[in-house]
């Protein structure tokens, strides 16, 4: 009986010791997983605690990535950032970034800035845009594309200078005009503005037929101008035999002078000339219409009264004659007398020619 009492006391004492050890946090015989589940997680940092100030903010949409320097995280290009004095993450200044409206951007990223920076996704940092004052020096393509040279400019990695280049296939010819790269245009080429045509086509040229919906037209010479495919230039159309020229098209294409004219290589002026028979037949200038016609003599077959006026008599006409198988020939009408040369006095000719010139000029200008 005494033996049972002693054992009971020993067991009770051991139980009390185990309970005390469990309360002190020491590992014990009666430990279980339920104790771990009852541990309370640490609460949030108190306001003003700076231990979490360098935790990176999740990146916004963009092509930048977070970087690190001296063990601290920084936001990359186009990622969210904290302004100066604010709690949060700053931009990686080693990449040329600055926090602008809480987004990391290249410093001075405005076209109005004297020194404009642009981001290169390939290299992952900001570069200054190429400038003429620095010889268009560059390291990456965006420096050239965002420069004055425009989108058709690339960085030559051998010379480290910007140059005009088209990357489309097949590549188009691109030329530099006034520090801007333009795709070379021809007459009838598609265009979206006058400057596209004027940059590479000589003379007065416009982008004709621009539509508001498509904003696409074609390069054409302006009114009063004709295109010479040999000179590749839009030249002013001649209006009479005193008009200066350097191409036959100025005199016989769209000109009032008509097809029977050319640019006299000796005088540099438009001239009435037999273009059909290599100059073998006489051609004259009719001032009333400002046009060139063949000169037809009396009883010579004709098509127009002006031909007879220039070659026979000012009162003559081109009429059907029964003796010539009803063909039209230059003859004097029965109601007229064609004597002498039939020329007008020079004073009248001068007045008529001046009046006609003024009228023609007002049409083109």
C-alpha positions as a Markdown table, in Angstrom:
| # | Residue | x | y | z |
|---|---|---|---|---|
| 1 | Unk | 0.0 | 0.0 | 0.0 |
| 2 | Unk | 2.8 | 2.3 | 0.9 |
| 3 | Unk | 4.6 | 1.3 | -2.4 |
| 4 | Unk | 1.6 | 2.5 | -4.5 |
| 5 | Unk | 1.5 | 5.8 | -2.7 |
| 6 | Unk | 5.2 | 6.5 | -3.3 |
| 7 | Unk | 4.8 | 5.7 | -7.1 |
| 8 | Unk | 1.9 | 8.0 | -7.3 |
| 9 | Unk | 3.8 | 10.9 | -5.7 |
| 10 | Unk | 6.7 | 10.4 | -8.1 |
| 11 | Unk | 4.5 | 10.5 | -11.2 |
| 12 | Unk | 2.7 | 13.6 | -10.0 |
| 13 | Unk | 6.0 | 15.4 | -9.3 |
| 14 | Unk | 7.2 | 14.6 | -12.8 |
| 15 | Unk | 4.0 | 15.9 | -14.4 |
| 16 | Unk | 4.4 | 19.2 | -12.5 |
| 17 | Unk | 8.0 | 19.6 | -13.6 |
| 18 | Unk | 7.0 | 19.0 | -17.3 |
| 19 | Unk | 4.3 | 21.6 | -17.1 |
| 20 | Unk | 6.7 | 24.2 | -15.7 |
| 21 | Unk | 9.2 | 23.5 | -18.4 |
| 22 | Unk | 6.6 | 23.9 | -21.2 |
| 23 | Unk | 5.6 | 27.3 | -19.9 |
| 24 | Unk | 9.3 | 28.4 | -20.1 |
| 25 | Unk | 9.5 | 27.5 | -23.8 |
| 26 | Unk | 11.9 | 24.6 | -23.4 |
| 27 | Unk | 11.4 | 21.4 | -25.5 |
| 28 | Unk | 9.5 | 18.8 | -23.4 |
| 29 | Unk | 7.9 | 15.5 | -23.4 |
| 30 | Unk | 4.4 | 16.8 | -24.0 |
| 31 | Unk | 5.4 | 19.3 | -26.9 |
| 32 | Unk | 3.1 | 19.2 | -30.0 |
| 33 | Unk | 2.6 | 21.0 | -33.3 |
| 34 | Unk | -0.4 | 22.8 | -31.8 |
| 35 | Unk | 2.0 | 25.1 | -30.0 |
| 36 | Unk | 3.6 | 26.4 | -33.3 |
| 37 | Unk | 0.3 | 27.2 | -34.7 |
| 38 | Unk | -0.5 | 29.4 | -31.8 |
| 39 | Unk | 2.5 | 31.8 | -32.3 |
| 40 | Unk | 1.4 | 35.3 | -33.3 |
| 41 | Unk | 3.2 | 36.9 | -36.4 |
| 42 | Unk | 5.0 | 40.2 | -35.8 |
| 43 | Unk | 2.9 | 43.2 | -36.4 |
| 44 | Unk | 3.5 | 46.0 | -39.1 |
| 45 | Unk | 6.3 | 48.4 | -38.7 |
| 46 | Unk | 5.4 | 51.5 | -36.7 |
| 47 | Unk | 4.8 | 54.7 | -38.8 |
| 48 | Unk | 8.1 | 56.4 | -39.5 |
| 49 | Unk | 10.2 | 53.2 | -39.4 |
| 50 | Unk | 12.7 | 53.3 | -42.3 |
| 51 | Unk | 13.7 | 49.7 | -42.3 |
| 52 | Unk | 11.4 | 49.0 | -45.3 |
| 53 | Unk | 12.1 | 52.1 | -47.4 |
| 54 | Unk | 14.2 | 50.3 | -50.0 |
| 55 | Unk | 11.7 | 47.6 | -50.8 |
| 56 | Unk | 11.1 | 47.6 | -54.6 |
| 57 | Unk | 7.7 | 48.7 | -55.8 |
| 58 | Unk | 6.2 | 46.4 | -58.4 |
| 59 | Unk | 7.2 | 47.5 | -61.9 |
| 60 | Unk | 4.8 | 49.3 | -64.2 |
| 61 | Unk | 4.4 | 48.3 | -67.8 |
| 62 | Unk | 7.6 | 49.1 | -69.7 |
| 63 | Unk | 10.8 | 47.7 | -71.0 |
| 64 | Unk | 13.0 | 48.6 | -68.0 |
| 65 | Unk | 14.2 | 46.3 | -65.2 |
| 66 | Unk | 15.1 | 46.9 | -61.6 |
| 67 | Unk | 18.8 | 47.3 | -60.9 |
| 68 | Unk | 20.9 | 47.3 | -57.7 |
| 69 | Unk | 23.7 | 49.4 | -56.4 |
| 70 | Unk | 25.4 | 49.0 | -53.0 |
| 71 | Unk | 22.9 | 46.4 | -52.0 |
| 72 | Unk | 19.8 | 48.7 | -52.5 |
| 73 | Unk | 17.0 | 48.1 | -55.1 |
| 74 | Unk | 16.2 | 50.8 | -57.7 |
| 75 | Unk | 13.4 | 51.2 | -60.3 |
| 76 | Unk | 14.2 | 50.8 | -64.0 |
| 77 | Unk | 12.9 | 52.7 | -67.0 |
| 78 | Unk | 9.2 | 53.3 | -67.1 |
| 79 | Unk | 8.7 | 51.8 | -63.6 |
| 80 | Unk | 7.0 | 53.4 | -60.7 |
| 81 | Unk | 9.2 | 55.4 | -58.4 |
| 82 | Unk | 9.1 | 57.8 | -55.4 |
| 83 | Unk | 9.7 | 61.5 | -55.6 |
| 84 | Unk | 12.4 | 63.1 | -53.5 |
| 85 | Unk | 11.6 | 63.0 | -49.8 |
| 86 | Unk | 9.0 | 60.3 | -50.2 |
| 87 | Unk | 9.2 | 56.8 | -48.8 |
| 88 | Unk | 9.7 | 54.2 | -51.4 |
| 89 | Unk | 12.1 | 53.3 | -54.2 |
| 90 | Unk | 14.1 | 55.7 | -56.4 |
| 91 | Unk | 15.3 | 55.5 | -60.0 |
| 92 | Unk | 18.7 | 54.1 | -61.0 |
| 93 | Unk | 20.6 | 57.3 | -61.7 |
| 94 | Unk | 23.5 | 55.2 | -63.0 |
| 95 | Unk | 21.3 | 54.5 | -66.0 |
| 96 | Unk | 20.6 | 58.2 | -66.5 |
| 97 | Unk | 17.1 | 57.9 | -65.0 |
| 98 | Unk | 15.1 | 60.4 | -63.0 |
| 99 | Unk | 11.7 | 60.2 | -61.2 |
| 100 | Unk | 9.2 | 62.3 | -63.2 |
| 101 | Unk | 5.6 | 62.2 | -62.0 |
| 102 | Unk | 6.4 | 59.0 | -60.1 |
| 103 | Unk | 7.7 | 57.2 | -63.2 |
| 104 | Unk | 11.3 | 56.6 | -64.0 |
| 105 | Unk | 12.3 | 58.4 | -67.3 |
| 106 | Unk | 15.4 | 59.7 | -69.0 |
| 107 | Unk | 16.4 | 63.1 | -67.6 |
| 108 | Unk | 15.3 | 66.1 | -69.6 |
| 109 | Unk | 13.0 | 63.9 | -71.7 |
| 110 | Unk | 11.4 | 66.8 | -73.6 |
| 111 | Unk | 12.0 | 67.8 | -77.2 |
| 112 | Unk | 12.1 | 71.4 | -76.1 |
| 113 | Unk | 15.2 | 70.7 | -74.0 |
| 114 | Unk | 18.6 | 71.7 | -75.3 |
| 115 | Unk | 20.0 | 68.3 | -74.3 |
| 116 | Unk | 17.5 | 65.6 | -74.8 |
| 117 | Unk | 18.0 | 62.0 | -73.6 |
| 118 | Unk | 16.4 | 58.9 | -75.0 |
| 119 | Unk | 16.3 | 55.3 | -73.6 |
| 120 | Unk | 17.8 | 52.3 | -75.5 |
| 121 | Unk | 16.0 | 49.1 | -74.6 |
| 122 | Unk | 18.9 | 47.1 | -76.2 |
| 123 | Unk | 21.5 | 48.6 | -73.8 |
| 124 | Unk | 19.2 | 49.4 | -71.0 |
| 125 | Unk | 20.2 | 53.0 | -70.3 |
| 126 | Unk | 19.6 | 56.6 | -71.4 |
| 127 | Unk | 21.8 | 58.3 | -74.1 |
| 128 | Unk | 21.9 | 61.9 | -75.3 |
| 129 | Unk | 20.1 | 62.5 | -78.6 |
| 130 | Unk | 22.6 | 63.1 | -81.5 |
| 131 | Unk | 23.1 | 66.8 | -82.5 |
| 132 | Unk | 24.6 | 68.5 | -85.5 |
| 133 | Unk | 26.8 | 70.6 | -83.2 |
| 134 | Unk | 28.5 | 67.3 | -82.1 |
| 135 | Unk | 28.9 | 65.9 | -85.6 |
| 136 | Unk | 25.9 | 63.6 | -85.1 |
| 137 | Unk | 28.0 | 61.3 | -82.9 |
| 138 | Unk | 26.1 | 58.2 | -81.6 |
| 139 | Unk | 26.3 | 54.8 | -79.9 |
| 140 | Unk | 22.8 | 53.4 | -80.4 |
| 141 | Unk | 20.1 | 53.9 | -83.1 |
| 142 | Unk | 17.6 | 55.7 | -80.8 |
| 143 | Unk | 20.0 | 58.6 | -80.5 |
| 144 | Unk | 19.7 | 59.2 | -84.3 |
| 145 | Unk | 16.0 | 58.3 | -84.7 |
| 146 | Unk | 14.9 | 60.8 | -82.1 |
| 147 | Unk | 17.2 | 63.5 | -83.4 |
| 148 | Unk | 16.4 | 66.1 | -86.0 |
| 149 | Unk | 17.4 | 63.6 | -88.7 |
| 150 | Unk | 14.2 | 61.6 | -87.9 |
| 151 | Unk | 13.1 | 58.0 | -88.1 |
| 152 | Unk | 15.0 | 57.2 | -91.3 |
| 153 | Unk | 18.3 | 57.7 | -89.5 |
| 154 | Unk | 20.5 | 55.0 | -87.9 |
| 155 | Unk | 23.8 | 54.9 | -86.0 |
| 156 | Unk | 26.7 | 53.6 | -88.1 |
| 157 | Unk | 28.6 | 51.5 | -85.5 |
| 158 | Unk | 31.8 | 51.7 | -87.4 |
| 159 | Unk | 32.0 | 55.5 | -87.7 |
| 160 | Unk | 29.7 | 56.2 | -84.7 |
| 161 | Unk | 27.9 | 58.8 | -86.7 |
| 162 | Unk | 24.2 | 59.0 | -87.7 |
| 163 | Unk | 23.4 | 58.4 | -91.3 |
| 164 | Unk | 20.2 | 58.1 | -93.4 |
| 165 | Unk | 19.0 | 54.5 | -93.8 |
| 166 | Unk | 15.8 | 52.7 | -94.6 |
| 167 | Unk | 15.3 | 49.4 | -92.9 |
| 168 | Unk | 12.2 | 48.3 | -94.9 |
| 169 | Unk | 12.5 | 45.5 | -97.5 |
| 170 | Unk | 13.4 | 46.3 | -100.2 |
| 171 | Unk | 15.2 | 49.4 | -98.8 |
| 172 | Unk | 14.3 | 52.7 | -100.3 |
| 173 | Unk | 16.8 | 55.4 | -101.2 |
| 174 | Unk | 17.0 | 57.9 | -98.3 |
| 175 | Unk | 18.7 | 61.3 | -98.6 |
| 176 | Unk | 19.7 | 64.0 | -96.1 |
| 177 | Unk | 18.2 | 67.4 | -96.8 |
| 178 | Unk | 18.6 | 70.2 | -94.3 |
| 179 | Unk | 19.6 | 67.8 | -91.5 |
| 180 | Unk | 16.5 | 65.7 | -92.1 |
| 181 | Unk | 16.4 | 62.2 | -93.7 |
| 182 | Unk | 13.8 | 61.8 | -96.4 |
| 183 | Unk | 12.8 | 58.9 | -98.6 |
| 184 | Unk | 13.6 | 59.9 | -102.1 |
| 185 | Unk | 10.5 | 60.7 | -104.1 |
| 186 | Unk | 9.7 | 60.8 | -107.8 |
| 187 | Unk | 6.8 | 62.3 | -109.7 |
| 188 | Unk | 3.7 | 60.3 | -109.1 |
| 189 | Unk | 5.2 | 58.9 | -105.8 |
| 190 | Unk | 2.8 | 58.6 | -102.9 |
| 191 | Unk | 3.2 | 61.4 | -100.3 |
| 192 | Unk | 1.6 | 62.8 | -97.1 |
| 193 | Unk | 2.9 | 66.3 | -97.3 |
| 194 | Unk | 4.4 | 68.9 | -99.7 |
| 195 | Unk | 7.8 | 68.8 | -97.9 |
| 196 | Unk | 8.3 | 65.1 | -98.7 |
| 197 | Unk | 8.1 | 65.9 | -102.4 |
| 198 | Unk | 10.0 | 69.2 | -102.2 |
| 199 | Unk | 12.9 | 67.6 | -100.4 |
| 200 | Unk | 14.0 | 65.4 | -103.3 |
| 201 | Unk | 12.3 | 66.8 | -106.4 |
| 202 | Unk | 13.6 | 70.0 | -107.9 |
| 203 | Unk | 11.4 | 72.9 | -108.8 |
| 204 | Unk | 7.9 | 73.8 | -107.6 |
| 205 | Unk | 6.3 | 70.6 | -106.6 |
| 206 | Unk | 3.4 | 69.7 | -104.3 |
| 207 | Unk | 1.7 | 66.7 | -102.8 |
| 208 | Unk | -1.5 | 66.7 | -104.9 |
| 209 | Unk | -4.8 | 65.1 | -104.0 |
| 210 | Unk | -4.3 | 64.8 | -100.2 |
| 211 | Unk | -7.5 | 63.2 | -98.7 |
| 212 | Unk | -8.6 | 63.7 | -95.1 |
| 213 | Unk | -9.4 | 60.0 | -94.7 |
| 214 | Unk | -6.2 | 58.5 | -96.1 |
| 215 | Unk | -4.0 | 61.5 | -95.9 |
| 216 | Unk | -2.2 | 60.2 | -99.0 |
| 217 | Unk | -1.6 | 62.1 | -102.2 |
| 218 | Unk | 1.0 | 62.0 | -105.1 |
| 219 | Unk | 3.9 | 64.2 | -105.9 |
| 220 | Unk | 3.1 | 66.5 | -108.9 |
| 221 | Unk | 4.4 | 69.7 | -110.4 |
| 222 | Unk | 2.5 | 72.8 | -109.2 |
| 223 | Unk | 0.2 | 74.6 | -111.6 |
| 224 | Unk | 2.1 | 76.3 | -114.4 |
| 225 | Unk | 5.0 | 73.9 | -114.2 |
| 226 | Unk | 6.0 | 70.9 | -116.2 |
| 227 | Unk | 8.2 | 67.9 | -115.2 |
| 228 | Unk | 11.3 | 67.1 | -117.3 |
| 229 | Unk | 12.3 | 63.5 | -116.7 |
| 230 | Unk | 15.8 | 64.1 | -117.9 |
| 231 | Unk | 16.5 | 67.0 | -115.6 |
| 232 | Unk | 14.2 | 65.5 | -112.9 |
| 233 | Unk | 12.8 | 69.0 | -112.3 |
| 234 | Unk | 9.5 | 70.8 | -112.4 |
| 235 | Unk | 10.1 | 73.8 | -114.7 |
| 236 | Unk | 8.0 | 76.8 | -115.4 |
| 237 | Unk | 5.9 | 76.6 | -118.5 |
| 238 | Unk | 6.6 | 79.1 | -121.3 |
| 239 | Unk | 3.8 | 81.4 | -122.4 |
| 240 | Unk | 5.3 | 83.0 | -125.6 |
| 241 | Unk | 8.5 | 83.2 | -127.6 |
| 242 | Unk | 10.1 | 85.5 | -125.0 |
| 243 | Unk | 9.8 | 82.9 | -122.2 |
| 244 | Unk | 13.1 | 81.7 | -120.9 |
| 245 | Unk | 13.7 | 77.9 | -120.9 |
| 246 | Unk | 16.2 | 75.1 | -120.5 |
| 247 | Unk | 14.0 | 72.2 | -121.7 |
| 248 | Unk | 11.7 | 71.7 | -124.7 |
| 249 | Unk | 8.9 | 70.6 | -122.3 |
| 250 | Unk | 8.6 | 74.1 | -121.0 |
| 251 | Unk | 7.6 | 75.2 | -124.4 |
| 252 | Unk | 5.5 | 72.3 | -125.8 |
| 253 | Unk | 4.1 | 70.5 | -122.8 |
| 254 | Unk | 1.0 | 72.2 | -121.3 |
| 255 | Unk | 2.2 | 75.4 | -122.9 |
| 256 | Unk | -0.1 | 77.6 | -125.0 |
| 257 | Unk | 2.6 | 77.5 | -127.6 |
| 258 | Unk | 1.6 | 74.0 | -128.5 |
| 259 | Unk | 3.5 | 71.1 | -129.9 |
| 260 | Unk | 5.1 | 73.1 | -132.7 |
| 261 | Unk | 7.6 | 74.7 | -130.4 |
| 262 | Unk | 11.0 | 74.0 | -128.7 |
| 263 | Unk | 13.5 | 75.6 | -126.4 |
| 264 | Unk | 16.0 | 77.4 | -128.7 |
| 265 | Unk | 19.4 | 76.1 | -127.5 |
| 266 | Unk | 21.2 | 79.3 | -128.7 |
| 267 | Unk | 18.9 | 81.9 | -127.1 |
| 268 | Unk | 17.5 | 79.9 | -124.1 |
| 269 | Unk | 14.0 | 81.0 | -125.1 |
| 270 | Unk | 10.9 | 79.3 | -126.4 |
| 271 | Unk | 10.7 | 79.2 | -130.2 |
| 272 | Unk | 8.1 | 78.2 | -132.8 |
| 273 | Unk | 9.6 | 75.3 | -134.7 |
| 274 | Unk | 8.6 | 72.4 | -136.9 |
| 275 | Unk | 8.9 | 69.5 | -134.4 |
| 276 | Unk | 7.1 | 67.1 | -136.9 |
| 277 | Unk | 9.6 | 67.4 | -139.8 |
| 278 | Unk | 12.8 | 68.4 | -138.0 |
| 279 | Unk | 12.4 | 72.0 | -138.8 |
| 280 | Unk | 11.9 | 71.6 | -142.6 |
| 281 | Unk | 8.6 | 73.5 | -142.7 |
| 282 | Unk | 8.0 | 77.2 | -141.7 |
| 283 | Unk | 6.2 | 77.8 | -138.4 |
| 284 | Unk | 4.9 | 81.1 | -137.0 |
| 285 | Unk | 3.6 | 82.5 | -133.8 |
| 286 | Unk | 0.0 | 83.7 | -133.8 |
| 287 | Unk | -0.3 | 86.4 | -131.2 |
| 288 | Unk | -4.1 | 86.3 | -130.8 |
| 289 | Unk | -4.0 | 82.7 | -129.5 |
| 290 | Unk | -0.3 | 82.8 | -128.3 |
| 291 | Unk | 0.2 | 79.5 | -130.2 |
| 292 | Unk | 2.5 | 78.2 | -133.0 |
| 293 | Unk | 1.1 | 77.1 | -136.4 |
| 294 | Unk | 2.4 | 76.0 | -139.7 |
| 295 | Unk | 2.7 | 78.8 | -142.3 |
| 296 | Unk | 0.6 | 77.9 | -145.3 |
| 297 | Unk | 0.8 | 79.8 | -148.6 |
| 298 | Unk | -2.0 | 80.5 | -151.1 |
| 299 | Unk | -3.7 | 77.4 | -152.5 |
| 300 | Unk | -1.8 | 75.2 | -150.1 |
| 301 | Unk | -3.8 | 72.6 | -148.2 |
| 302 | Unk | -4.6 | 73.6 | -144.7 |
| 303 | Unk | -6.5 | 72.7 | -141.5 |
| 304 | Unk | -6.8 | 76.0 | -139.7 |
| 305 | Unk | -7.4 | 79.6 | -140.6 |
| 306 | Unk | -4.4 | 80.7 | -138.5 |
| 307 | Unk | -2.1 | 78.8 | -140.9 |
| 308 | Unk | -3.3 | 80.9 | -143.8 |
| 309 | Unk | -3.2 | 84.1 | -141.7 |
| 310 | Unk | 0.5 | 83.5 | -141.0 |
| 311 | Unk | 1.6 | 82.2 | -144.4 |
| 312 | Unk | -0.6 | 84.0 | -146.9 |
| 313 | Unk | -2.7 | 87.0 | -145.8 |
| 314 | Unk | -4.4 | 88.2 | -142.7 |
| 315 | Unk | -7.8 | 88.3 | -144.6 |
| 316 | Unk | -7.4 | 84.8 | -146.0 |
| 317 | Unk | -9.1 | 81.7 | -144.7 |
| 318 | Unk | -8.8 | 77.9 | -144.9 |
| 319 | Unk | -11.8 | 77.0 | -147.1 |
| 320 | Unk | -13.0 | 74.1 | -149.3 |
| 321 | Unk | -12.1 | 74.7 | -152.9 |
| 322 | Unk | -13.9 | 72.7 | -155.7 |
| 323 | Unk | -10.9 | 72.8 | -157.9 |
| 324 | Unk | -8.9 | 70.8 | -155.3 |
| 325 | Unk | -11.3 | 67.9 | -154.8 |
| 326 | Unk | -13.1 | 69.7 | -152.1 |
| 327 | Unk | -10.0 | 69.9 | -150.0 |
| 328 | Unk | -9.4 | 72.9 | -147.7 |
| 329 | Unk | -6.8 | 75.3 | -149.1 |
| 330 | Unk | -5.7 | 78.8 | -148.2 |
| 331 | Unk | -7.6 | 81.3 | -150.3 |
| 332 | Unk | -9.0 | 84.7 | -150.2 |
| 333 | Unk | -12.8 | 84.7 | -149.5 |
| 334 | Unk | -15.0 | 86.2 | -152.2 |
| 335 | Unk | -16.0 | 89.0 | -149.9 |
| 336 | Unk | -12.4 | 90.1 | -149.3 |
| 337 | Unk | -9.5 | 91.5 | -151.2 |
| 338 | Unk | -6.1 | 89.9 | -150.3 |
| 339 | Unk | -3.6 | 92.4 | -151.6 |
| 340 | Unk | -0.2 | 93.3 | -150.2 |
| 341 | Unk | 1.3 | 91.4 | -147.2 |
| 342 | Unk | -1.8 | 92.0 | -145.1 |
| 343 | Unk | 0.2 | 92.7 | -141.9 |
| 344 | Unk | -1.2 | 94.7 | -139.1 |
| 345 | Unk | 0.7 | 97.9 | -138.2 |
| 346 | Unk | 3.3 | 97.2 | -135.6 |
| 347 | Unk | 1.6 | 99.5 | -133.0 |
| 348 | Unk | -1.6 | 97.4 | -133.1 |
| 349 | Unk | 0.4 | 94.1 | -132.9 |
| 350 | Unk | 2.3 | 95.4 | -129.9 |
| 351 | Unk | -1.0 | 96.4 | -128.1 |
| 352 | Unk | -2.6 | 93.0 | -128.8 |
| 353 | Unk | 0.5 | 91.1 | -127.8 |
| 354 | Unk | 0.8 | 93.0 | -124.5 |
| 355 | Unk | -2.9 | 92.5 | -123.7 |
| 356 | Unk | -2.6 | 88.8 | -124.4 |
| 357 | Unk | 0.5 | 88.4 | -122.2 |
| 358 | Unk | -1.3 | 90.0 | -119.2 |
| 359 | Unk | -4.3 | 87.7 | -119.6 |
| 360 | Unk | -2.1 | 84.6 | -119.9 |
| 361 | Unk | 0.0 | 85.7 | -116.9 |
| 362 | Unk | -3.0 | 86.1 | -114.7 |
| 363 | Unk | -4.0 | 82.5 | -115.4 |
| 364 | Unk | -0.8 | 81.0 | -114.1 |
| 365 | Unk | -0.4 | 83.3 | -111.1 |
